[in-house]
Amino acid sequence: MTSDRSKRIKPSPTLSIDAKAKAMMAQGIDIVNFGVGEPDFDTPEHIKEAAIKAIRDGFTKYTPVGGIDELKKAVVAKFQSDNNLTYREDEVIVSCGAKHSLYNIAQALFGPGDEVIILSPYWVSYPEQVLLNDAIPVFVKTYKGDNFMIRPDLLESKITKRTKAMILNSPSNPTGSTYDKSRLEAIAEIALRHNIYIISDEVYEKIIYDDTKHISIASLSNELKRRTIVVNGLSKAYAMTGWRIGYAAGPREIIQAMTNIQSQSTSNPTSIAQKASVAALTGPQDFISLMHSEFDKRRRFLVDGLNSIDDINCLQPTGAFYVFPDVSKLYGKKTELRELNSSLDMAIYLLEDAMVALAHGEAFGDDNCMRISYATSIDNIDKGLKRIREVVSKLR
């Protein structure tokens, strides 16, 4: 009865684990949740006040489909100051979250038989959005030894005459890796030579560590900017996940196509959330540094703790709020009741025996690893690490 398109989409591979964790919590079981992909901080007060003012002022009606001029101006200014990218307002669209922006891009660009390169590990929605738009996801593996950055020769080997675009996510969900300038330049050279688009998901750009500098690939040259659609949003940097505001910038004809598509799907993003987003982008930015400082402490604590556990190896991430430890040395080990042979086995074991919820790496394209979010308190991280250490020590 349902469409062929709907049948292409697989149920979320993390759904069963998530449902089980929630059922256990509903029973009053103390679960340490490392699966949440959102900041555990409250939205800053001045942003909330802007939303309240919008309601009181009656700013509760339809707005232009692609966003109010005030917000587009703020986005244009943000790209100029943060990324050295100059856009006009008609080269920007505001959507209902960065995920919506990505879906609009897929609708505007992809068609039957188009191939879209996705770097693995990947955010779980990338391949599904490609499939929903009748295109073909082509996976290119990245490796821990390269800090999960793509090898240019591997990228080149996957490009065919049908390749339409590649999706680049830096900083990355799930690995926390970031791309340096030299690797971005290598990717850019290949993309330009083969005349493919780059969809650059930069939603975690404000959450970077150490001496890492975020570089938007679109900023490398004007020629590359014309082949790149940059996606960002308010969710991660300003703890505004529920407000559902994302945005994209790119060639005018693509942005116009995305706007036309949005006009027939969601229409405008919420008017109130748009006013709050103006306050976020143009108001005080000190919240970001406070949140970043806390994430940095958690990151170091978590990585040190994981690496102290036998047969777990974890890179120090340079961005976002995830670690992606390799647990494959535990595969083949057993307890009296079970044998572990995959990241899903590990996730089930940790949930049922350690009461720790996290995401198995197979869902992100790498069965050797697990994704752990440190968008939770140091106390919770410490409790979770102790529980993981205890149950790992029981494996033989």
TORNUVEX-338436 format. One record per residue (C-alpha): residue number from 0; residue in three letters; x, y, z. Coordinates in steps of 0.02 Angstrom, whole numbers, plus 50000, padded with zeros to 5 digits. Layout:
! residues N
+-----+------+-------+-------+-------+
| seq | type |    px |    py |    pz |
+-----+------+-------+-------+-------+
| NUM |  ALA |     X |     Y |     Z |
...
+-----+------+-------+-------+-------+
***
This chain:
! residues 396
+-----+------+-------+-------+-------+
| seq | type |    px |    py |    pz |
+-----+------+-------+-------+-------+
|   0 |  MET | 50000 | 50000 | 50000 |
|   1 |  THR | 50140 | 50122 | 50040 |
|   2 |  SER | 50253 | 50204 | 49910 |
|   3 |  ASP | 50414 | 50130 | 49845 |
|   4 |  ARG | 50501 | 50283 | 49918 |
|   5 |  SER | 50441 | 50245 | 50093 |
|   6 |  LYS | 50498 | 50065 | 50077 |
|   7 |  ARG | 50677 | 50120 | 50042 |
|   8 |  ILE | 50693 | 50193 | 50216 |
|   9 |  LYS | 50753 | 50076 | 50351 |
|  10 |  PRO | 50690 | 50092 | 50530 |
|  11 |  SER | 50814 | 50187 | 50636 |
|  12 |  PRO | 50950 | 50063 | 50687 |
|  13 |  THR | 50960 | 50145 | 50858 |
|  14 |  LEU | 50772 | 50140 | 50887 |
|  15 |  SER | 50763 | 49973 | 50978 |
|  16 |  ILE | 50903 | 50020 | 51098 |
|  17 |  ASP | 50827 | 50190 | 51130 |
|  18 |  ALA | 50654 | 50116 | 51160 |
|  19 |  LYS | 50724 | 49988 | 51281 |
|  20 |  ALA | 50821 | 50121 | 51376 |
|  21 |  LYS | 50666 | 50230 | 51393 |
|  22 |  ALA | 50563 | 50082 | 51452 |
|  23 |  MET | 50692 | 50044 | 51585 |
|  24 |  MET | 50695 | 50225 | 51642 |
|  25 |  ALA | 50505 | 50225 | 51650 |
|  26 |  GLN | 50520 | 50079 | 51770 |
|  27 |  GLY | 50629 | 50187 | 51883 |
|  28 |  ILE | 50795 | 50106 | 51833 |
|  29 |  ASP | 50943 | 50224 | 51845 |
|  30 |  ILE | 51009 | 50233 | 51667 |
|  31 |  VAL | 51161 | 50338 | 51622 |
|  32 |  ASN | 51112 | 50408 | 51452 |
|  33 |  PHE | 51258 | 50439 | 51334 |
|  34 |  GLY | 51147 | 50439 | 51181 |
|  35 |  VAL | 51079 | 50616 | 51182 |
|  36 |  GLY | 51135 | 50725 | 51036 |
|  37 |  GLU | 51092 | 50894 | 51109 |
|  38 |  PRO | 51174 | 51014 | 51233 |
|  39 |  ASP | 51114 | 50989 | 51412 |
|  40 |  PHE | 51119 | 51178 | 51441 |
|  41 |  ASP | 50967 | 51292 | 51443 |
|  42 |  THR | 50940 | 51417 | 51303 |
|  43 |  PRO | 51014 | 51586 | 51358 |
|  44 |  GLU | 50893 | 51706 | 51440 |
|  45 |  HIS | 50909 | 51847 | 51313 |
|  46 |  ILE | 50857 | 51726 | 51175 |
|  47 |  LYS | 50705 | 51668 | 51274 |
|  48 |  GLU | 50659 | 51848 | 51311 |
|  49 |  ALA | 50663 | 51890 | 51125 |
|  50 |  ALA | 50538 | 51749 | 51094 |
|  51 |  ILE | 50426 | 51810 | 51235 |
|  52 |  LYS | 50432 | 51987 | 51165 |
|  53 |  ALA | 50386 | 51920 | 50992 |
|  54 |  ILE | 50231 | 51837 | 51066 |
|  55 |  ARG | 50181 | 51994 | 51162 |
|  56 |  ASP | 50208 | 52101 | 51008 |
|  57 |  GLY | 50094 | 51988 | 50908 |
|  58 |  PHE | 50232 | 51923 | 50794 |
|  59 |  THR | 50138 | 51760 | 50777 |
|  60 |  LYS | 50085 | 51759 | 50594 |
|  61 |  TYR | 50155 | 51690 | 50433 |
|  62 |  THR | 50323 | 51757 | 50378 |
|  63 |  PRO | 50411 | 51748 | 50210 |
|  64 |  VAL | 50440 | 51565 | 50167 |
|  65 |  GLY | 50630 | 51573 | 50174 |
|  66 |  GLY | 50641 | 51678 | 50332 |
|  67 |  ILE | 50620 | 51857 | 50388 |
|  68 |  ASP | 50739 | 51988 | 50319 |
|  69 |  GLU | 50805 | 52028 | 50493 |
|  70 |  LEU | 50860 | 51848 | 50520 |
|  71 |  LYS | 50932 | 51831 | 50344 |
|  72 |  LYS | 51034 | 51989 | 50374 |
|  73 |  ALA | 51099 | 51913 | 50538 |
|  74 |  VAL | 51146 | 51752 | 50448 |
|  75 |  VAL | 51235 | 51848 | 50310 |
|  76 |  ALA | 51332 | 51947 | 50441 |
|  77 |  LYS | 51376 | 51785 | 50533 |
|  78 |  PHE | 51447 | 51706 | 50375 |
|  79 |  GLN | 51551 | 51862 | 50341 |
|  80 |  SER | 51623 | 51879 | 50516 |
|  81 |  ASP | 51646 | 51695 | 50560 |
|  82 |  ASN | 51685 | 51615 | 50393 |
|  83 |  ASN | 51745 | 51755 | 50277 |
|  84 |  LEU | 51601 | 51712 | 50161 |
|  85 |  THR | 51500 | 51847 | 50074 |
|  86 |  TYR | 51321 | 51806 | 50030 |
|  87 |  ARG | 51170 | 51907 | 49978 |
|  88 |  GLU | 51005 | 51881 | 50065 |
|  89 |  ASP | 50934 | 51792 | 49912 |
|  90 |  GLU | 51075 | 51664 | 49933 |
|  91 |  VAL | 51012 | 51615 | 50108 |
|  92 |  ILE | 50863 | 51512 | 50165 |
|  93 |  VAL | 50802 | 51484 | 50343 |
|  94 |  SER | 50719 | 51316 | 50374 |
|  95 |  CYS | 50645 | 51212 | 50515 |
|  96 |  GLY | 50814 | 51150 | 50579 |
|  97 |  ALA | 50976 | 51104 | 50492 |
|  98 |  LYS | 50902 | 50932 | 50452 |
|  99 |  HIS | 50763 | 51019 | 50356 |
| 100 |  SER | 50893 | 51123 | 50263 |
| 101 |  LEU | 50984 | 50964 | 50214 |
| 102 |  TYR | 50822 | 50883 | 50155 |
| 103 |  ASN | 50778 | 51037 | 50051 |
| 104 |  ILE | 50950 | 51024 | 49969 |
| 105 |  ALA | 50921 | 50841 | 49929 |
| 106 |  GLN | 50752 | 50883 | 49853 |
| 107 |  ALA | 50826 | 51024 | 49750 |
| 108 |  LEU | 50981 | 50934 | 49687 |
| 109 |  PHE | 50955 | 50746 | 49678 |
| 110 |  GLY | 50861 | 50640 | 49554 |
| 111 |  PRO | 50847 | 50458 | 49498 |
| 112 |  GLY | 51018 | 50379 | 49470 |
| 113 |  ASP | 51118 | 50522 | 49545 |
| 114 |  GLU | 51258 | 50464 | 49659 |
| 115 |  VAL | 51297 | 50556 | 49820 |
| 116 |  ILE | 51459 | 50523 | 49912 |
| 117 |  ILE | 51441 | 50502 | 50099 |
| 118 |  LEU | 51594 | 50487 | 50210 |
| 119 |  SER | 51583 | 50344 | 50335 |
| 120 |  PRO | 51558 | 50355 | 50483 |
| 121 |  TYR | 51412 | 50470 | 50446 |
| 122 |  TRP | 51264 | 50552 | 50529 |
| 123 |  VAL | 51120 | 50429 | 50515 |
| 124 |  SER | 51004 | 50541 | 50412 |
| 125 |  TYR | 51122 | 50572 | 50266 |
| 126 |  PRO | 51095 | 50408 | 50173 |
| 127 |  GLU | 50909 | 50404 | 50210 |
| 128 |  GLN | 50883 | 50579 | 50140 |
| 129 |  VAL | 50977 | 50529 | 49983 |
| 130 |  LEU | 50869 | 50374 | 49964 |
| 131 |  LEU | 50709 | 50472 | 49994 |
| 132 |  ASN | 50753 | 50578 | 49843 |
| 133 |  ASP | 50782 | 50432 | 49724 |
| 134 |  ALA | 50971 | 50449 | 49725 |
| 135 |  ILE | 51106 | 50324 | 49773 |
| 136 |  PRO | 51217 | 50343 | 49927 |
| 137 |  VAL | 51398 | 50296 | 49892 |
| 138 |  PHE | 51498 | 50267 | 50050 |
| 139 |  VAL | 51682 | 50308 | 50066 |
| 140 |  LYS | 51765 | 50240 | 50223 |
| 141 |  THR | 51873 | 50347 | 50335 |
| 142 |  TYR | 51993 | 50275 | 50463 |
| 143 |  LYS | 52039 | 50307 | 50643 |
| 144 |  GLY | 52223 | 50319 | 50594 |
| 145 |  ASP | 52179 | 50470 | 50486 |
| 146 |  ASN | 52075 | 50548 | 50625 |
| 147 |  PHE | 51925 | 50498 | 50520 |
| 148 |  MET | 51970 | 50618 | 50380 |
| 149 |  ILE | 51944 | 50554 | 50203 |
| 150 |  ARG | 52095 | 50500 | 50102 |
| 151 |  PRO | 52091 | 50595 | 49937 |
| 152 |  ASP | 52135 | 50440 | 49835 |
| 153 |  LEU | 51988 | 50345 | 49909 |
| 154 |  LEU | 51871 | 50490 | 49873 |
| 155 |  GLU | 51932 | 50500 | 49693 |
| 156 |  SER | 51908 | 50313 | 49669 |
| 157 |  LYS | 51722 | 50325 | 49708 |
| 158 |  ILE | 51680 | 50465 | 49587 |
| 159 |  THR | 51589 | 50417 | 49427 |
| 160 |  LYS | 51497 | 50508 | 49289 |
| 161 |  ARG | 51340 | 50495 | 49395 |
| 162 |  THR | 51415 | 50579 | 49550 |
| 163 |  LYS | 51314 | 50734 | 49588 |
| 164 |  ALA | 51375 | 50786 | 49760 |
| 165 |  MET | 51467 | 50740 | 49917 |
| 166 |  ILE | 51416 | 50776 | 50096 |
| 167 |  LEU | 51551 | 50842 | 50211 |
| 168 |  ASN | 51522 | 50857 | 50399 |
| 169 |  SER | 51653 | 50951 | 50500 |
| 170 |  PRO | 51654 | 50946 | 50650 |
| 171 |  SER | 51583 | 50772 | 50633 |
| 172 |  ASN | 51439 | 50680 | 50712 |
| 173 |  PRO | 51481 | 50543 | 50765 |
| 174 |  THR | 51672 | 50551 | 50770 |
| 175 |  GLY | 51706 | 50727 | 50835 |
| 176 |  SER | 51840 | 50746 | 50701 |
| 177 |  THR | 51873 | 50909 | 50608 |
| 178 |  TYR | 51951 | 50940 | 50438 |
| 179 |  ASP | 52111 | 51042 | 50425 |
| 180 |  LYS | 52145 | 51161 | 50282 |
| 181 |  SER | 52261 | 51047 | 50184 |
| 182 |  ARG | 52135 | 50905 | 50181 |
| 183 |  LEU | 51995 | 51025 | 50133 |
| 184 |  GLU | 52102 | 51091 | 49990 |
| 185 |  ALA | 52130 | 50913 | 49927 |
| 186 |  ILE | 51942 | 50880 | 49932 |
| 187 |  ALA | 51908 | 51046 | 49846 |
| 188 |  GLU | 52027 | 51008 | 49703 |
| 189 |  ILE | 51941 | 50841 | 49670 |
| 190 |  ALA | 51766 | 50915 | 49681 |
| 191 |  LEU | 51806 | 51055 | 49560 |
| 192 |  ARG | 51894 | 50941 | 49437 |
| 193 |  HIS | 51743 | 50825 | 49432 |
| 194 |  ASN | 51615 | 50966 | 49439 |
| 195 |  ILE | 51521 | 50899 | 49590 |
| 196 |  TYR | 51430 | 50994 | 49726 |
| 197 |  ILE | 51487 | 50996 | 49907 |
| 198 |  ILE | 51355 | 50998 | 50043 |
| 199 |  SER | 51449 | 51061 | 50196 |
| 200 |  ASP | 51361 | 51025 | 50362 |
| 201 |  GLU | 51443 | 51142 | 50488 |
| 202 |  VAL | 51315 | 51139 | 50627 |
| 203 |  TYR | 51448 | 51100 | 50760 |
| 204 |  GLU | 51569 | 51237 | 50704 |
| 205 |  LYS | 51563 | 51332 | 50869 |
| 206 |  ILE | 51609 | 51178 | 50971 |
| 207 |  ILE | 51794 | 51150 | 50934 |
| 208 |  TYR | 51943 | 51122 | 51048 |
| 209 |  ASP | 52128 | 51148 | 51074 |
| 210 |  ASP | 52210 | 51241 | 50929 |
| 211 |  THR | 52081 | 51183 | 50803 |
| 212 |  LYS | 52014 | 51316 | 50685 |
| 213 |  HIS | 51851 | 51290 | 50594 |
| 214 |  ILE | 51869 | 51320 | 50408 |
| 215 |  SER | 51719 | 51319 | 50294 |
| 216 |  ILE | 51768 | 51233 | 50132 |
| 217 |  ALA | 51667 | 51363 | 50036 |
| 218 |  SER | 51789 | 51497 | 50092 |
| 219 |  LEU | 51937 | 51421 | 49998 |
| 220 |  SER | 51895 | 51501 | 49831 |
| 221 |  ASN | 51754 | 51590 | 49739 |
| 222 |  GLU | 51746 | 51446 | 49615 |
| 223 |  LEU | 51720 | 51323 | 49757 |
| 224 |  LYS | 51592 | 51435 | 49840 |
| 225 |  ARG | 51487 | 51422 | 49682 |
| 226 |  ARG | 51487 | 51232 | 49701 |
| 227 |  THR | 51453 | 51226 | 49889 |
| 228 |  ILE | 51296 | 51237 | 49995 |
| 229 |  VAL | 51339 | 51274 | 50176 |
| 230 |  VAL | 51219 | 51213 | 50310 |
| 231 |  ASN | 51214 | 51274 | 50489 |
| 232 |  GLY | 51090 | 51306 | 50628 |
| 233 |  LEU | 51056 | 51371 | 50802 |
| 234 |  SER | 51027 | 51204 | 50889 |
| 235 |  LYS | 51202 | 51159 | 50947 |
| 236 |  ALA | 51290 | 51324 | 50974 |
| 237 |  TYR | 51148 | 51407 | 51069 |
| 238 |  ALA | 51063 | 51256 | 51150 |
| 239 |  MET | 50909 | 51283 | 51042 |
| 240 |  THR | 50872 | 51107 | 50979 |
| 241 |  GLY | 50684 | 51122 | 51007 |
| 242 |  TRP | 50669 | 51291 | 50923 |
| 243 |  ARG | 50698 | 51210 | 50752 |
| 244 |  ILE | 50795 | 51342 | 50658 |
| 245 |  GLY | 50927 | 51297 | 50530 |
| 246 |  TYR | 50991 | 51389 | 50378 |
| 247 |  ALA | 51086 | 51362 | 50217 |
| 248 |  ALA | 51182 | 51473 | 50098 |
| 249 |  GLY | 51235 | 51439 | 49921 |
| 250 |  PRO | 51206 | 51479 | 49737 |
| 251 |  ARG | 51050 | 51584 | 49713 |
| 252 |  GLU | 50965 | 51463 | 49594 |
| 253 |  ILE | 50984 | 51318 | 49718 |
| 254 |  ILE | 50923 | 51424 | 49864 |
| 255 |  GLN | 50774 | 51479 | 49760 |
| 256 |  ALA | 50732 | 51299 | 49718 |
| 257 |  MET | 50744 | 51254 | 49903 |
| 258 |  THR | 50630 | 51399 | 49946 |
| 259 |  ASN | 50501 | 51343 | 49817 |
| 260 |  ILE | 50506 | 51167 | 49889 |
| 261 |  GLN | 50489 | 51233 | 50066 |
| 262 |  SER | 50339 | 51339 | 50013 |
| 263 |  GLN | 50247 | 51178 | 49970 |
| 264 |  SER | 50300 | 51079 | 50123 |
| 265 |  THR | 50319 | 51175 | 50285 |
| 266 |  SER | 50305 | 51356 | 50229 |
| 267 |  ASN | 50401 | 51471 | 50347 |
| 268 |  PRO | 50495 | 51420 | 50504 |
| 269 |  THR | 50407 | 51471 | 50665 |
| 270 |  SER | 50396 | 51660 | 50675 |
| 271 |  ILE | 50435 | 51665 | 50861 |
| 272 |  ALA | 50588 | 51554 | 50843 |
| 273 |  GLN | 50652 | 51666 | 50703 |
| 274 |  LYS | 50648 | 51818 | 50818 |
| 275 |  ALA | 50739 | 51719 | 50952 |
| 276 |  SER | 50870 | 51669 | 50823 |
| 277 |  VAL | 50903 | 51850 | 50779 |
| 278 |  ALA | 50940 | 51881 | 50963 |
| 279 |  ALA | 51054 | 51728 | 50966 |
| 280 |  LEU | 51158 | 51781 | 50817 |
| 281 |  THR | 51167 | 51968 | 50856 |
| 282 |  GLY | 51167 | 51967 | 51046 |
| 283 |  PRO | 51298 | 51920 | 51177 |
| 284 |  GLN | 51403 | 51769 | 51130 |
| 285 |  ASP | 51480 | 51733 | 51301 |
| 286 |  PHE | 51364 | 51583 | 51326 |
| 287 |  ILE | 51457 | 51488 | 51190 |
| 288 |  SER | 51625 | 51502 | 51278 |
| 289 |  LEU | 51548 | 51448 | 51444 |
| 290 |  MET | 51467 | 51296 | 51365 |
| 291 |  HIS | 51625 | 51258 | 51267 |
| 292 |  SER | 51732 | 51263 | 51424 |
| 293 |  GLU | 51620 | 51136 | 51510 |
| 294 |  PHE | 51617 | 51022 | 51357 |
| 295 |  ASP | 51806 | 51028 | 51350 |
| 296 |  LYS | 51821 | 50968 | 51531 |
| 297 |  ARG | 51699 | 50827 | 51498 |
| 298 |  ARG | 51788 | 50778 | 51338 |
| 299 |  ARG | 51956 | 50757 | 51423 |
| 300 |  PHE | 51882 | 50666 | 51572 |
| 301 |  LEU | 51785 | 50545 | 51462 |
| 302 |  VAL | 51927 | 50506 | 51342 |
| 303 |  ASP | 52049 | 50477 | 51484 |
| 304 |  GLY | 51924 | 50363 | 51570 |
| 305 |  LEU | 51886 | 50261 | 51414 |
| 306 |  ASN | 52070 | 50238 | 51373 |
| 307 |  SER | 52100 | 50171 | 51548 |
| 308 |  ILE | 51981 | 50026 | 51514 |
| 309 |  ASP | 52061 | 49869 | 51441 |
| 310 |  ASP | 52032 | 49843 | 51254 |
| 311 |  ILE | 51946 | 50010 | 51226 |
| 312 |  ASN | 52037 | 50141 | 51123 |
| 313 |  CYS | 51972 | 50317 | 51099 |
| 314 |  LEU | 52040 | 50464 | 50998 |
| 315 |  GLN | 52033 | 50638 | 51072 |
| 316 |  PRO | 51899 | 50726 | 50969 |
| 317 |  THR | 51930 | 50903 | 50910 |
| 318 |  GLY | 51749 | 50956 | 50890 |
| 319 |  ALA | 51565 | 50926 | 50932 |
| 320 |  PHE | 51518 | 50834 | 51093 |
| 321 |  TYR | 51543 | 50652 | 51045 |
| 322 |  VAL | 51680 | 50524 | 51062 |
| 323 |  PHE | 51688 | 50370 | 50951 |
| 324 |  PRO | 51789 | 50237 | 51042 |
| 325 |  ASP | 51846 | 50078 | 50955 |
| 326 |  VAL | 51781 | 49928 | 51054 |
| 327 |  SER | 51817 | 49793 | 50925 |
| 328 |  LYS | 51950 | 49709 | 51033 |
| 329 |  LEU | 51807 | 49657 | 51147 |
| 330 |  TYR | 51721 | 49561 | 51007 |
| 331 |  GLY | 51728 | 49374 | 51031 |
| 332 |  LYS | 51730 | 49391 | 51220 |
| 333 |  LYS | 51593 | 49314 | 51325 |
| 334 |  THR | 51498 | 49315 | 51486 |
| 335 |  GLU | 51402 | 49165 | 51552 |
| 336 |  LEU | 51247 | 49222 | 51458 |
| 337 |  ARG | 51308 | 49305 | 51298 |
| 338 |  GLU | 51446 | 49327 | 51170 |
| 339 |  LEU | 51491 | 49496 | 51098 |
| 340 |  ASN | 51518 | 49503 | 50910 |
| 341 |  SER | 51462 | 49676 | 50857 |
| 342 |  SER | 51432 | 49854 | 50914 |
| 343 |  LEU | 51247 | 49813 | 50934 |
| 344 |  ASP | 51292 | 49668 | 51049 |
| 345 |  MET | 51398 | 49790 | 51149 |
| 346 |  ALA | 51258 | 49917 | 51159 |
| 347 |  ILE | 51136 | 49787 | 51222 |
| 348 |  TYR | 51262 | 49719 | 51348 |
| 349 |  LEU | 51303 | 49892 | 51416 |
| 350 |  LEU | 51119 | 49937 | 51430 |
| 351 |  GLU | 51061 | 49777 | 51512 |
| 352 |  ASP | 51211 | 49741 | 51623 |
| 353 |  ALA | 51287 | 49913 | 51655 |
| 354 |  MET | 51129 | 50019 | 51636 |
| 355 |  VAL | 51222 | 50133 | 51516 |
| 356 |  ALA | 51136 | 50188 | 51354 |
| 357 |  LEU | 51240 | 50234 | 51203 |
| 358 |  ALA | 51232 | 50217 | 51014 |
| 359 |  HIS | 51310 | 50072 | 50921 |
| 360 |  GLY | 51430 | 50117 | 50782 |
| 361 |  GLU | 51348 | 50010 | 50649 |
| 362 |  ALA | 51208 | 50140 | 50643 |
| 363 |  PHE | 51338 | 50267 | 50587 |
| 364 |  GLY | 51429 | 50153 | 50465 |
| 365 |  ASP | 51569 | 50086 | 50577 |
| 366 |  ASP | 51534 | 49926 | 50673 |
| 367 |  ASN | 51700 | 49936 | 50767 |
| 368 |  CYS | 51648 | 50087 | 50869 |
| 369 |  MET | 51518 | 50160 | 50985 |
| 370 |  ARG | 51456 | 50340 | 50992 |
| 371 |  ILE | 51455 | 50419 | 51164 |
| 372 |  SER | 51386 | 50594 | 51191 |
| 373 |  TYR | 51461 | 50697 | 51331 |
| 374 |  ALA | 51315 | 50817 | 51333 |
| 375 |  THR | 51288 | 50766 | 51513 |
| 376 |  SER | 51368 | 50809 | 51679 |
| 377 |  ILE | 51540 | 50756 | 51740 |
| 378 |  ASP | 51454 | 50659 | 51880 |
| 379 |  ASN | 51353 | 50560 | 51753 |
| 380 |  ILE | 51507 | 50530 | 51647 |
| 381 |  ASP | 51602 | 50467 | 51799 |
| 382 |  LYS | 51458 | 50353 | 51848 |
| 383 |  GLY | 51445 | 50286 | 51670 |
| 384 |  LEU | 51632 | 50253 | 51656 |
| 385 |  LYS | 51633 | 50155 | 51819 |
| 386 |  ARG | 51488 | 50048 | 51759 |
| 387 |  ILE | 51570 | 50016 | 51590 |
| 388 |  ARG | 51735 | 49970 | 51672 |
| 389 |  GLU | 51648 | 49848 | 51789 |
| 390 |  VAL | 51555 | 49751 | 51655 |
| 391 |  VAL | 51703 | 49749 | 51534 |
| 392 |  SER | 51809 | 49672 | 51672 |
| 393 |  LYS | 51686 | 49525 | 51677 |
| 394 |  LEU | 51716 | 49479 | 51494 |
| 395 |  ARG | 51825 | 49329 | 51457 |
+-----+------+-------+-------+-------+
***
